Amino acid sequence: MEIVKPQLKKPPPSANDAAATLPLYCSAPSLEVRLEDFELYAIDRLRVLKGISDGLSRGKETGRNGEISR
């Protein structure tokens, strides 16, 4: 017995699809970041965002500089 998946027809590309393939920079950035450093930056960013989310969920308000007041 052979299982055959139905063939889905892809819709023709729209203007929104074409916009996603455009480069985001006029010229490539000259800075090189190692993958390990990029992962560390991403983890640090997630920790900061989680801290902000936790602080806001506990009812702490943001100060005038956007910092969570204690």
Order of alpha helices (4+ residues) and beta strands (2+ residues): alpha-alpha
